[in-house]
Amino acid sequence: MLVSYSQYWGDHPKLFADISNGKTPEERLLNVTRWFISIDNRWYGEEALQPDSRRAIMGFHLENKKAGVKLEGHCGQKSRFAMPAGIDVSQTGHALLTLTEFKEHYLITLPSLNIRGMVTELSGTTYILSSTELLTTIEYSTRGYFSGERHSFKATLKAADAGTPFYTAQGLWSGASTFTDVKTNETKLFFDSEADKSIPPEIKPLSEMGPLESHKLWASVTNAINAKDYVGASREKTLIEEAQRTLARARKEKGETQADALKVFELVEEDIDETGKAFTTLKDELTDAVGAKALKEDDAKPHWRLRQP
């Protein structure tokens, strides 16, 4: 579940496309926030690969060209055991959402995860900062031992340098939530996971996949597990891992990185183009707006994106 977090971001393709339908920068930020809350519940047409073999970092790219909405970035996890019988996961990385018609960019940070048994909670604070200098702050609440409600959140949408929000939202990211127009005091439905069901991704046949696509690469392990042949699954897993280590050694001898070998994702380390400039600018502006806490060390590292043709 942890490595696959980004795959859920396409479960509500209509909300993703609707982001560009906002008539004002404020409405578009509200649409981005609504879509982001929906992915917490659980993308369609997504491309995600592991560009860094040393750590579980997933690069992802999602795009609706007709709607003019594109998302790219990377995510990873750092976990530690928590008492009693749980795991706390700090999600590293970020996403950069682009609206091509409006030439707007949105930098999005990721929530932390608290796993207790079979229950996964989101915790901490995430931020969405737009190039129009508007900011969403989302605070996630977890249930305490004796009180509180699971899966709840509160969000404020405001100018990055202002104190008064123009929208607020609250409710359950796993259920229903509402938003309020602060100026008119009108409250409406924000998102309802029961009414707006997620759409499972369409996965192409193995015969159409490349050799490094996960479903095809691990097909022998999957087949063994489905057949309850766990010894065979372990054997196939070892063969795949050893083959990948051999490839990694060969790349190292040639002076290649895994990203070079995949020829899919690349690092934007400098302000070499619009994407690089947008990420660098928003990263610095977010730190100025809310402090260094907004971006952990790994979040602020160079931006992974789909390699340009």
C-alpha positions in Angstrom: 0.0 0.0 0.0 2.8 2.4 0.9 4.7 2.1 -2.4 1.5 2.3 -4.3 0.1 5.4 -2.7 0.4 7.5 -5.9 -1.7 4.9 -7.9 -4.8 6.1 -6.1 -4.5 9.6 -7.4 -6.4 8.7 -10.6 -9.5 7.2 -8.9 -11.6 10.3 -9.5 -10.7 11.4 -13.1 -13.7 13.8 -13.4 -12.6 15.7 -10.3 -9.1 15.9 -11.8 -10.4 17.2 -15.1 -12.8 19.6 -13.4 -9.9 21.5 -11.8 -9.5 23.7 -14.9 -13.2 24.6 -14.9 -12.8 27.0 -12.0 -13.6 30.6 -13.2 -11.3 32.3 -10.8 -8.0 31.5 -9.1 -9.8 30.9 -5.9 -12.3 28.5 -7.5 -9.4 26.6 -9.1 -7.6 26.3 -5.8 -10.9 24.9 -4.3 -11.1 22.4 -7.1 -7.5 21.3 -6.6 -8.2 20.9 -2.9 -11.4 18.9 -3.5 -9.5 16.5 -5.9 -6.6 16.2 -3.4 -9.1 15.2 -0.6 -10.7 12.6 -2.9 -7.3 10.8 -3.5 -6.9 10.4 0.2 -9.9 8.1 -0.1 -8.1 6.1 -2.7 -5.9 7.6 -10.8 -6.6 6.7 -14.1 -4.1 7.0 -16.9 -1.2 7.2 -14.5 2.4 6.4 -15.1 4.5 5.6 -12.0 7.9 4.1 -11.9 10.7 3.8 -9.3 13.4 6.2 -10.5 15.7 5.6 -7.6 16.8 2.0 -6.8 18.4 2.9 -3.5 15.1 3.9 -1.9 11.4 3.3 -2.5 10.8 6.5 -4.4 8.0 6.5 -7.0 8.0 9.0 -9.8 4.5 9.6 -11.3 3.0 11.5 -14.2 -0.8 12.0 -14.7 -2.3 14.1 -17.5 -5.7 14.9 -19.0 -4.6 16.8 -22.2 -8.2 17.7 -23.1 -8.8 19.4 -19.8 -5.3 20.8 -19.7 -4.4 19.3 -16.3 -1.1 17.7 -15.5 0.5 16.3 -12.4 4.0 15.0 -11.8 6.5 14.5 -9.0 7.6 11.7 -6.7 6.8 10.2 -3.3 8.6 7.9 -0.9 8.2 6.7 2.7 10.2 6.7 5.9 8.7 4.4 8.5 9.2 3.7 12.2 7.5 1.5 14.7 5.1 3.1 17.1 3.5 1.8 20.3 1.3 0.1 20.7 1.6 -2.3 17.7 1.7 0.3 14.9 3.8 2.0 12.3 4.2 5.8 11.6 5.1 6.7 8.1 6.5 10.0 7.0 5.7 10.5 3.3 8.5 12.3 1.4 8.3 14.0 -1.9 5.8 16.4 -3.5 3.6 16.9 -6.5 3.5 19.7 -9.0 0.1 20.3 -10.7 -0.1 22.4 -13.9 -3.1 24.0 -15.6 -1.8 24.7 -19.1 -4.6 27.1 -20.2 -4.0 29.4 -17.2 -0.3 28.8 -17.0 -0.8 28.1 -13.3 1.2 25.7 -11.1 0.4 24.2 -7.7 3.0 22.7 -5.3 1.4 19.9 -3.2 3.0 18.3 -0.1 2.0 14.9 1.3 0.4 13.8 4.6 1.9 11.4 7.1 0.3 8.0 7.7 -0.4 6.3 11.1 -1.1 2.5 10.7 -2.6 0.7 13.6 -3.6 -2.8 12.8 -5.8 -2.7 9.7 -6.6 1.0 10.2 -4.7 3.6 8.3 -5.0 7.3 9.4 -3.7 10.4 7.8 -2.0 12.9 10.1 0.0 16.1 10.2 -0.4 19.0 7.8 -0.3 19.3 4.0 0.0 22.4 1.9 -1.1 23.4 -1.6 0.5 26.6 -2.9 -0.4 28.1 -6.2 1.6 30.4 -8.5 -1.3 32.9 -8.0 0.0 33.2 -4.4 -3.0 31.3 -2.9 -2.5 28.7 -0.2 -4.5 25.7 1.1 -3.6 24.3 4.5 -5.0 20.9 5.4 -4.8 19.6 9.0 -5.6 15.9 9.5 -6.8 14.6 12.8 -6.5 11.1 14.1 -8.6 9.4 16.7 -7.1 9.3 20.2 -7.3 6.4 22.5 -10.5 7.7 24.2 -11.9 10.4 21.9 -11.9 12.0 18.5 -13.2 10.9 15.1 -11.2 8.9 12.6 -10.3 10.2 9.1 -11.2 13.9 9.8 -9.7 17.0 8.4 -10.0 20.8 8.4 -8.8 23.1 5.5 -8.4 26.8 5.0 -8.0 28.5 1.6 -6.5 32.0 1.7 -4.0 34.3 0.1 -0.5 33.2 1.1 0.2 36.5 2.9 -3.3 36.9 4.5 -4.8 35.8 7.7 -8.5 35.5 6.7 -9.5 32.6 4.5 -12.0 32.9 1.6 -13.0 29.2 1.9 -12.9 26.7 4.7 -13.6 23.0 4.5 -14.0 20.2 7.0 -15.4 16.7 7.4 -14.2 13.2 6.7 -11.7 12.4 3.9 -13.1 8.9 4.0 -16.7 10.1 3.9 -18.6 13.4 3.5 -17.2 16.9 3.9 -18.5 20.4 3.4 -17.0 23.8 2.4 -18.0 27.3 3.4 -17.7 30.5 1.4 -16.5 32.8 4.2 -17.8 36.0 2.5 -21.3 34.7 2.1 -21.3 32.2 4.9 -22.9 29.7 2.5 -22.0 26.0 3.2 -22.2 23.3 0.5 -21.1 19.7 0.0 -17.4 19.5 -0.7 -16.9 15.8 -1.4 -18.7 12.6 -0.6 -16.8 9.3 -1.1 -20.0 7.3 -0.9 -21.8 9.3 -3.7 -18.6 9.7 -5.8 -17.2 6.2 -6.1 -13.6 5.7 -7.1 -13.0 4.3 -10.6 -10.5 1.4 -10.7 -7.6 1.8 -13.2 -7.7 0.0 -16.5 -4.6 -2.1 -16.7 -3.5 -3.2 -20.2 -2.7 -6.8 -21.0 0.7 -8.2 -20.0 1.4 -8.8 -23.7 1.3 -5.0 -24.3 3.6 -4.1 -21.4 7.3 -3.4 -21.5 9.7 -5.7 -19.6 10.2 -3.3 -16.7 6.5 -2.6 -16.0 5.7 -3.9 -12.6 2.8 -6.2 -13.5 4.8 -7.9 -16.1 8.1 -8.0 -14.3 6.5 -9.6 -11.2 4.0 -11.8 -13.1 5.7 -15.0 -12.1 5.5 -14.1 -8.4 1.9 -13.0 -8.7 0.9 -16.3 -10.5 2.6 -18.3 -7.8 0.9 -16.4 -5.0 -2.5 -16.8 -6.7 -1.8 -20.6 -6.9 -0.8 -20.6 -3.2 2.7 -21.8 -4.2 4.6 -19.7 -1.7 7.8 -21.6 -2.1 7.6 -20.9 -5.8 6.8 -17.3 -5.2 9.8 -16.9 -3.0 12.0 -18.6 -5.6 10.7 -16.3 -8.4 11.1 -13.2 -6.3 14.8 -14.1 -5.6 15.4 -14.6 -9.4 13.9 -11.2 -10.2 15.9 -9.4 -7.5 19.2 -11.1 -8.5 18.5 -10.1 -12.1 17.9 -6.5 -11.1 21.1 -6.4 -9.1 23.0 -7.7 -12.1 21.5 -5.0 -14.2 22.3 -2.4 -11.5 26.0 -3.5 -11.5 26.2 -3.3 -15.3 24.7 0.3 -15.2 27.2 1.3 -12.5 30.1 0.0 -14.6 28.8 2.1 -17.6 28.3 5.2 -15.3 24.5 5.1 -15.8 21.8 5.8 -13.3 18.5 3.9 -13.1 16.7 6.9 -14.4 19.0 7.0 -17.4 18.3 3.3 -18.0 14.6 3.7 -17.7 14.5 6.7 -20.1 11.2 7.6 -18.6 11.8 10.1 -15.7 14.4 12.7 -15.3 15.5 15.1 -12.5 15.0 18.8 -12.9 17.9 20.1 -10.8 18.0 23.6 -12.1 15.7 26.3 -13.5 16.2 25.0 -17.0 12.7 25.4 -18.2 9.1 26.4 -17.0 8.7 23.3 -14.9 12.0 23.7 -13.1 11.4 27.4 -12.5 7.9 26.7 -11.2 9.0 24.1 -8.7 12.0 26.2 -7.4 9.9 29.3 -7.1 6.9 27.6 -5.3 9.3 25.7 -3.0 10.9 28.9 -1.8 7.5 30.7 -1.6 6.0 27.9 0.5 8.9 28.1 2.9 8.5 31.8 3.2 4.7 31.5 3.8 4.6 28.8 6.5 8.3 28.2 7.5 10.8 25.4 7.0 8.3 22.8 8.4 6.4 22.9 5.1 9.0 20.9 3.3 11.0 18.1 4.8 14.5 17.6 3.4 13.5 15.0 0.9 10.4 17.0 -0.3 12.6 19.9 -1.4 15.0 17.8 -3.4 15.0 18.0 -7.2 11.8 17.5 -9.0 11.2 14.2 -10.8 9.2 14.5 -14.1 8.4 12.6 -17.2 11.3 12.8 -19.6 10.6 15.3 -22.4 10.8 14.0 -26.0 
